[in-house]
Amino acid sequence: MRSARPRRDLALVATACGLSTLGTTAAFLAMVLHLREAGAGWVTALLLAELSPFILMGPVAGTVVDRLEARAVLIWVSVGQAAVSLLLSVVDGPAATVALVALLGAQAAVERPAAAALVPHITGEEDATRGYARLGTGRALGAIIGPAAGGFASVAGGTGTALLLNAASFLVLALAMTSVGARRRPGARDGRGDEGHGSAKAGFALILSSPVLRVAIPLTALAAGIALADNVAAPYRFTDDLGAGAVGFGVYEGLYSVCELIGIQVFAAEAGRRHEERLLGIGNLMLGLGVLGIGLAGNYPLALAAAVVGGIGNGMSNAGEGAVIRLCTPEALRGRAFAASGALVQTASIGGAAAGAPAVTALGPAATMVISGALASAVAAAGVAVAVRRAVRRHERPVLDEALKESRHA
């Protein structure tokens, strides 16, 4: 059922998801600061506990979203996340902390595709792309403010305060969802059992069977994963190579985040008429070129200019992923498609981050960013070429059909 008040409901969901992201990033930073005394191994385990559920839970999460009413899923998952955050605020041991963060990540692996699948039911299919942009804007703002809030909360009241903030943010999301009028009810079973679209692995099958998704999503994941070496190399590139220091690196981080927000709005403004695939590819290309430019920059201002390009591209890519999936998948199976796409992107991201550290050690930060940026750009350029070729064929087909009709009437 579509929402009777789409603007209000979309604002509620986007704001609540933004607050949830803020709380999560704040709590994660606080836990990193807390566990660093236990050693780098526990910090690495914490990172894997946060990200790996998106990979391992992908098929199951998508099935849950498609077989249960999405609004109810969001409410109960948010309540569960609040409960886990409360437990985290009272435990102290690193093993218990990592285990609870993994449980939190498993719940987040369900929340994200559920929110994405609900958006078209709030906005209507015709406005869903702008709806995804609003949702992405909320999450991006939360990710920008969250680390600062986590650092402040850790200094002011300790790790427990940041985790209580996280629990409160999840309760806000749950309460907000109770006021949303839209419903996404599970579709009827197609009678093919668990071997067809009912299978937990149907999301990956959908991506592989779609001519658009089997190119766009793996290339997006690959480009993002390769470019993620930037996260490892950038601190050394800015503070050491370019002499910008901690303040200069902070300016870069802030500028990049703001440009991500701009990229989301650019995608929303330019999307339509089935241009989403091309815009997604362009966003991936700009992301790769931004990383390449930072690696090649001879001074700090040029590096910041490259960061503007990369940040806008990253925002376009984030917004484009959901929009392209919506266009290319049946409504009843979108939860599985969103979850499968998230699993692919997270797998590539973990691989890119893992390769970043040895690459920086062996090659240095500048060379690492040049190589990763060039590879990501090449992958993204292939995606753009495929999208443009597909668009040309789509444009030529009606012209040829019209010419055939005229020749028959002649």
C-alpha positions as CSV (number, residue, x, y, z in Angstrom):
1,M,0.0,0.0,0.0
2,R,1.4,3.4,-1.0
3,S,1.7,6.1,1.6
4,A,-1.1,8.7,1.7
5,R,1.5,11.3,2.8
6,P,4.7,10.4,0.8
7,R,6.7,13.6,1.6
8,R,6.1,13.3,5.3
9,D,6.8,9.6,5.4
10,L,9.9,9.8,3.3
11,A,11.2,12.6,5.5
12,L,10.6,10.5,8.6
13,V,12.4,7.5,7.2
14,A,15.3,9.5,5.8
15,T,15.8,11.4,9.1
16,A,15.4,8.3,11.2
17,C,17.9,6.3,9.1
18,G,20.3,9.2,9.2
19,L,20.1,9.3,13.0
20,S,20.6,5.5,13.1
21,T,23.7,5.9,10.9
22,L,24.9,8.7,13.2
23,G,24.5,6.5,16.2
24,T,26.2,3.5,14.6
25,T,29.2,5.5,13.4
26,A,29.5,7.3,16.7
27,A,29.4,4.0,18.7
28,F,31.8,2.3,16.3
29,L,34.4,5.0,16.7
30,A,34.0,4.8,20.5
31,M,34.5,1.0,20.4
32,V,37.6,1.4,18.2
33,L,39.1,3.8,20.8
34,H,38.1,1.4,23.6
35,L,39.6,-1.7,22.0
36,R,42.8,-0.2,20.7
37,E,44.3,-0.9,24.2
38,A,43.6,-4.6,23.6
39,G,45.7,-4.6,20.5
40,A,45.4,-4.1,16.7
41,G,44.1,-7.6,16.3
42,W,40.9,-6.8,18.2
43,V,40.4,-3.6,16.2
44,T,40.7,-5.6,13.0
45,A,38.2,-8.2,14.4
46,L,35.8,-5.4,15.3
47,L,35.9,-4.1,11.7
48,L,35.3,-7.6,10.3
49,A,32.5,-8.1,12.8
50,E,30.8,-5.0,11.5
51,L,31.2,-5.7,7.8
52,S,31.2,-9.5,7.3
53,P,27.5,-10.0,8.3
54,F,26.5,-8.0,5.1
55,I,28.3,-10.7,3.1
56,L,27.3,-13.8,5.1
57,M,23.8,-12.7,5.8
58,G,23.1,-11.4,2.3
59,P,20.9,-14.3,1.0
60,V,19.1,-14.8,4.3
61,A,18.5,-11.0,4.8
62,G,17.0,-10.6,1.4
63,T,14.6,-13.5,1.9
64,V,13.5,-12.1,5.3
65,V,12.7,-8.7,3.6
66,D,10.8,-10.3,0.7
67,R,8.7,-12.7,2.9
68,L,7.8,-10.3,5.7
69,E,6.1,-6.8,5.7
70,A,9.0,-4.3,5.3
71,R,7.7,-1.7,7.8
72,A,7.3,-4.3,10.5
73,V,10.8,-5.7,9.7
74,L,12.3,-2.2,10.2
75,I,10.5,-1.7,13.5
76,W,11.5,-5.0,15.1
77,V,15.1,-4.9,13.7
78,S,15.5,-1.4,15.2
79,V,14.3,-2.6,18.6
80,G,16.7,-5.5,18.4
81,Q,19.6,-3.2,17.5
82,A,18.7,-0.9,20.5
83,A,18.7,-3.9,22.8
84,V,22.2,-5.1,21.5
85,S,23.5,-1.5,21.9
86,L,22.3,-1.5,25.5
87,L,24.2,-4.8,26.1
88,L,27.3,-3.3,24.5
89,S,27.2,-0.4,26.9
90,V,27.6,-2.7,29.9
91,V,30.1,-5.3,28.6
92,D,33.8,-4.7,28.7
93,G,35.7,-7.7,27.4
94,P,36.9,-7.5,23.7
95,A,35.5,-10.9,22.8
96,A,32.0,-10.1,24.0
97,T,32.2,-6.7,22.3
98,V,33.2,-8.2,19.0
99,A,30.4,-10.8,19.2
100,L,27.7,-8.2,20.0
101,V,29.0,-6.0,17.1
102,A,28.6,-9.0,14.8
103,L,25.0,-9.4,16.0
104,L,24.4,-5.7,15.4
105,G,25.9,-6.1,11.9
106,A,23.6,-9.0,11.2
107,Q,20.6,-6.9,12.1
108,A,21.9,-4.0,9.9
109,A,22.2,-6.4,7.0
110,V,18.4,-6.8,7.2
111,E,17.6,-3.1,7.9
112,R,19.2,-1.7,4.8
113,P,17.5,-3.8,2.1
114,A,14.2,-3.4,4.0
115,A,14.4,0.4,3.9
116,A,15.5,0.3,0.3
117,A,12.6,-2.0,-0.7
118,L,10.1,0.2,1.2
119,V,11.0,3.5,-0.5
120,P,9.0,2.9,-3.8
121,H,5.9,2.2,-1.7
122,I,6.3,5.6,0.0
123,T,7.0,7.7,-3.0
124,G,5.4,5.7,-5.8
125,E,7.6,4.0,-8.5
126,E,7.8,7.2,-10.6
127,D,9.5,9.2,-7.7
128,A,11.5,6.3,-6.3
129,T,14.9,7.6,-7.6
130,R,14.5,10.9,-5.7
131,G,13.3,8.9,-2.7
132,Y,16.6,6.9,-2.7
133,A,18.5,10.2,-3.0
134,R,16.7,11.5,0.1
135,L,17.4,8.3,2.0
136,G,21.1,8.4,0.9
137,T,21.3,12.0,2.0
138,G,20.1,11.1,5.5
139,R,22.6,8.3,5.8
140,A,25.4,10.4,4.4
141,L,24.7,13.2,6.9
142,G,24.7,10.7,9.7
143,A,28.0,9.3,8.6
144,I,29.5,12.8,8.5
145,I,28.3,13.8,12.0
146,G,28.6,10.4,13.7
147,P,32.4,10.2,14.1
148,A,32.6,13.7,15.7
149,A,29.7,12.8,18.0
150,G,31.3,9.5,18.9
151,G,34.6,11.3,19.7
152,F,32.9,13.9,21.8
153,A,30.7,11.3,23.6
154,S,33.8,9.2,24.4
155,V,35.7,12.1,25.9
156,A,32.7,13.5,27.8
157,G,31.2,10.3,29.1
158,G,33.1,7.3,27.9
159,T,32.3,4.5,25.5
160,G,29.1,3.7,27.4
161,T,27.7,7.1,26.6
162,A,28.3,6.7,22.9
163,L,26.6,3.3,22.9
164,L,23.6,4.6,24.8
165,L,23.4,7.3,22.1
166,N,23.4,4.5,19.5
167,A,20.6,2.7,21.3
168,A,18.5,5.9,21.4
169,S,19.0,6.4,17.7
170,F,17.6,2.9,16.9
171,L,14.6,3.5,19.1
172,V,14.0,6.8,17.2
173,L,14.0,4.8,14.0
174,A,11.6,2.2,15.4
175,L,9.2,5.0,16.6
176,A,9.4,6.8,13.3
177,M,8.5,3.7,11.4
178,T,5.3,3.2,13.4
179,S,4.1,6.6,12.0
180,V,4.8,5.6,8.3
181,G,1.6,4.8,6.4
182,A,3.2,2.8,3.5
183,R,3.4,-1.0,3.6
184,R,5.3,-3.4,1.5
185,R,3.6,-6.7,1.9
186,P,5.2,-10.0,0.8
187,G,4.3,-11.2,-2.7
188,A,2.6,-14.5,-3.3
189,R,4.8,-17.5,-3.7
190,D,5.3,-18.4,-7.3
191,G,4.9,-22.1,-6.8
192,R,8.4,-23.1,-7.8
193,G,9.6,-23.9,-4.3
194,D,13.0,-22.9,-3.1
195,E,14.8,-23.6,-6.3
196,G,13.4,-20.6,-8.1
197,H,12.7,-17.1,-7.0
198,G,11.8,-18.4,-3.5
199,S,15.4,-19.4,-2.9
200,A,17.6,-17.5,-0.5
201,K,20.1,-17.2,-3.3
202,A,17.6,-15.7,-5.7
203,G,19.1,-12.2,-5.3
204,F,22.4,-13.3,-6.9
205,A,20.5,-15.2,-9.6
206,L,18.5,-12.0,-10.4
207,I,21.7,-10.0,-10.7
208,L,23.3,-12.5,-13.0
209,S,20.1,-12.9,-15.1
210,S,19.6,-9.2,-15.8
211,P,21.6,-7.8,-18.8
212,V,22.0,-4.5,-16.9
213,L,22.7,-5.7,-13.4
214,R,25.2,-8.5,-14.3
215,V,27.4,-5.7,-15.7
216,A,26.5,-2.7,-13.5
217,I,26.6,-4.2,-10.0
218,P,29.8,-6.3,-10.2
219,L,31.6,-3.4,-11.9
220,T,30.4,-1.1,-9.2
221,A,31.6,-3.4,-6.5
222,L,34.9,-3.9,-8.2
223,A,35.5,-0.2,-8.8
224,A,34.6,0.6,-5.2
225,G,36.8,-2.2,-3.8
226,I,39.8,-1.1,-5.8
227,A,39.3,2.5,-5.0
228,L,39.0,1.7,-1.3
229,A,42.8,1.5,-1.0
230,D,42.3,5.3,-0.9
231,N,41.1,4.9,2.7
232,V,44.4,3.3,3.7
233,A,46.7,5.5,1.6
234,A,45.0,8.9,2.0
235,P,46.2,9.6,5.6
236,Y,49.8,9.1,4.6
237,R,49.4,10.9,1.3
238,F,48.0,14.1,2.8
239,T,49.9,14.2,6.1
240,D,53.3,13.1,4.9
241,D,53.7,13.4,1.1
242,L,51.7,16.7,0.7
243,G,52.6,18.1,4.1
244,A,49.0,19.0,5.0
245,G,49.2,17.6,8.5
246,A,46.3,16.4,10.6
247,V,44.2,19.6,10.0
248,G,44.7,19.4,6.2
249,F,43.7,15.7,6.2
250,G,40.6,16.6,8.2
251,V,39.7,19.3,5.7
252,Y,40.0,16.7,2.9
253,E,37.7,14.3,4.8
254,G,35.1,17.0,5.4
255,L,35.3,18.2,1.8
256,Y,34.9,14.7,0.4
257,S,31.9,14.0,2.5
258,V,30.2,17.2,1.4
259,C,30.9,16.4,-2.2
260,E,29.3,13.0,-1.7
261,L,26.1,14.8,-0.7
262,I,26.3,16.9,-3.8
263,G,26.8,13.7,-5.9
264,I,23.6,12.2,-4.5
265,Q,21.7,15.3,-5.5
266,V,23.3,15.4,-9.0
267,F,22.2,11.8,-9.6
268,A,18.6,12.6,-8.4
269,A,18.5,15.7,-10.7
270,E,19.8,13.9,-13.8
271,A,18.2,10.5,-13.4
272,G,15.2,9.6,-15.4
273,R,14.3,8.4,-18.9
274,R,16.3,5.2,-18.0
275,H,19.6,7.1,-17.8
276,E,20.3,5.6,-14.3
277,E,22.7,2.9,-15.6
278,R,24.9,5.5,-17.4
279,L,24.9,7.8,-14.4
280,L,26.0,5.0,-12.1
281,G,28.9,4.2,-14.4
282,I,29.9,7.9,-14.6
283,G,29.8,8.1,-10.8
284,N,32.1,5.1,-10.6
285,L,34.4,6.6,-13.2
286,M,34.6,9.9,-11.3
287,L,35.4,8.0,-8.1
288,G,38.3,6.3,-9.8
289,L,39.6,9.5,-11.4
290,G,39.4,11.3,-8.0
291,V,41.7,8.7,-6.4
292,L,44.0,8.8,-9.4
293,G,44.1,12.6,-9.2
294,I,45.0,12.6,-5.5
295,G,47.9,10.2,-6.2
296,L,49.2,12.3,-9.1
297,A,48.7,15.7,-7.4
298,G,51.8,17.7,-7.0
299,N,50.4,19.9,-4.2
300,Y,47.6,20.0,-1.6
301,P,45.2,22.3,-3.6
302,L,45.3,20.0,-6.6
303,A,44.7,17.0,-4.3
304,L,41.6,18.7,-2.9
305,A,40.4,19.4,-6.4
306,A,40.7,15.7,-7.2
307,A,38.8,14.9,-4.0
308,V,35.9,17.0,-5.2
309,V,35.6,14.9,-8.4
310,G,35.9,11.7,-6.4
311,G,33.5,12.7,-3.7
312,I,30.8,13.7,-6.2
313,G,31.3,10.4,-8.1
314,N,31.1,8.4,-4.9
315,G,27.7,10.1,-4.1
316,M,26.4,9.4,-7.6
317,S,27.5,5.7,-7.3
318,N,25.8,5.3,-3.9
319,A,22.5,6.8,-5.2
320,G,22.7,4.9,-8.5
321,E,23.0,1.4,-7.1
322,G,19.6,1.4,-5.6
323,A,17.9,3.1,-8.5
324,V,19.3,0.7,-11.0
325,I,18.3,-2.4,-8.9
326,R,14.8,-1.0,-8.6
327,L,14.5,-0.6,-12.4
328,C,15.7,-4.1,-13.2
329,T,14.1,-6.4,-10.6
330,P,10.5,-7.5,-9.9
331,E,9.1,-5.7,-7.0
332,A,8.5,-8.9,-5.0
333,L,12.2,-9.8,-5.1
334,R,13.8,-6.5,-4.5
335,G,14.8,-7.3,-1.0
336,R,17.0,-10.2,-2.2
337,A,18.4,-8.1,-5.0
338,F,19.4,-5.3,-2.6
339,A,20.9,-7.7,-0.1
340,A,22.9,-9.5,-2.8
341,S,24.2,-6.3,-4.2
342,G,25.2,-5.1,-0.7
343,A,27.1,-8.4,-0.2
344,L,29.0,-8.0,-3.4
345,V,30.0,-4.4,-2.6
346,Q,31.1,-5.3,0.9
347,T,33.1,-8.3,-0.3
348,A,35.0,-6.1,-2.7
349,S,35.4,-3.3,-0.1
350,I,37.0,-5.7,2.4
351,G,39.3,-7.0,-0.3
352,G,40.3,-3.5,-1.3
353,A,40.9,-2.4,2.3
354,A,43.0,-5.6,3.0
355,A,45.1,-5.0,-0.1
356,G,45.7,-1.3,0.8
357,A,48.0,-1.8,3.8
358,P,50.6,-4.0,2.0
359,A,50.4,-1.9,-1.1
360,V,51.2,1.3,0.9
361,T,54.1,-0.4,2.6
362,A,55.5,-1.8,-0.7
363,L,54.8,1.1,-3.1
364,G,54.1,4.2,-1.0
365,P,50.8,6.1,-0.7
366,A,51.1,8.0,-4.0
367,A,51.8,5.0,-6.2
368,T,49.1,3.0,-4.4
369,M,46.5,5.7,-5.2
370,V,47.7,6.1,-8.8
371,I,47.5,2.3,-9.4
372,S,44.2,1.8,-7.6
373,G,42.6,4.9,-9.2
374,A,43.7,3.9,-12.7
375,L,42.4,0.4,-12.3
376,A,39.1,1.6,-10.8
377,S,38.8,4.1,-13.7
378,A,39.4,1.4,-16.3
379,V,36.8,-0.8,-14.8
380,A,34.3,2.0,-14.5
381,A,35.0,3.2,-18.1
382,A,34.0,-0.3,-19.3
383,G,30.7,0.0,-17.5
384,V,30.1,3.4,-19.0
385,A,30.8,2.1,-22.5
386,V,28.4,-0.8,-22.0
387,A,25.7,1.6,-20.7
388,V,26.1,4.0,-23.6
389,R,26.0,1.2,-26.2
390,R,22.8,-0.2,-24.6
391,A,21.3,3.3,-24.6
392,V,22.1,3.7,-28.3
393,R,20.5,0.4,-29.1
394,R,17.4,1.3,-27.1
395,H,17.2,4.6,-29.1
396,E,17.8,2.9,-32.5
397,R,15.2,0.1,-32.0
398,P,12.1,2.3,-32.2
399,V,13.6,4.2,-35.2
400,L,14.2,0.9,-37.0
401,D,10.7,-0.4,-36.1
402,E,9.1,2.8,-37.5
403,A,11.2,2.5,-40.7
404,L,10.0,-1.1,-41.2
405,K,6.4,0.0,-40.7
406,E,6.8,2.7,-43.4
407,S,8.4,0.3,-45.8
408,R,5.5,-2.1,-45.4
409,H,2.9,0.6,-46.1
410,A,4.9,1.9,-49.2
